[in-house]
């Protein structure tokens, strides 16, 4: 794929098309010299064109093999250099290698997802996350997520994946045609819907759980329309997003905020990677709403201690404090879908 045709890669060097030498047949040289001069000039011109063309093709191949990607190093946020085929799809990502020229650290695909965590490639260090994070790294929970687990959310007021997708699409209208990142995507329930919609130039399904990403890959491979679409699977920490600042048009976080170890760090990171005008849409469980009786609130706070359930006011305050504007939300029982925009 040509570099210019891909919206996800940026060439390290701009290739200038050479202007071929040209000599008009109506030359002002004397008649005796014109034919002889034309002949030798034509040879030299043809030779120059061939030489320039070869150099151009060689440079083009070198640039295609080594390009700057919109993915960034999770350590220093330097844009990664990609070696391999361009494009944002499973095959291209799997066959590519990525490297940070500042940290000199390399990143590659594993089990069809690209590992862009800080701990990627480490052998002797293991980092244990909070219990709620480790829970979703479990193979069993990852398998059950779309096979019964997610369906229970309707008891708390979640309208269901199809309706939630429609709601999110309405909020995302200003970002249509851009790059969308589905953070904490789980098994890719919404990532796949965003990719199949054809509304976005590319979709990145991002999660910290290796097993969730494997489940997402299995679902994608079963759908022929998705296996060749612009969707990539990336393992990353929502508090250390592997994207260049101001490079993403839309960020989605479905039923995720309550699982994050630090919602403030996560939303600050989301704000960093969003471009000006970019849209953030999230949904989560509320700790309680304005209609919750006062005597029930302490009980809910005690029961829900294992997760970071926030109130509607806290979510708005958090988005605003991170620099996002145009906050709005829709609430149904304990379900909230909110949106905010980067100015």
Protein Blocks (a to p, Z undefined) as FASTA:
>chain_A
ZZklpckbccfbdcdddddddddfkbcbdfklmmmmmmmmmmmmmmmmmmmmmmmmmmmm
mmmmoccdfbdcfklopacddeddedjdfklmmmpccddfklopacddeehiacfbfkgo
iakbccdddfklmmmmpmklmmmmmnommmmmmmnopabjklmmmmmmmmmmmmgoiacd
dehklnolmmmmmmmnomagbdcdddfblklmmmmmmmmmmpmklmmmccddddddfklc
cbdehiafbdcdehkllmpmblmlmmmmmmmmpcghiacddddddfbdfklcfklmmmmm
mmmmmpccddfklmmmmmmmnopahiacddehjbccdddddZZ
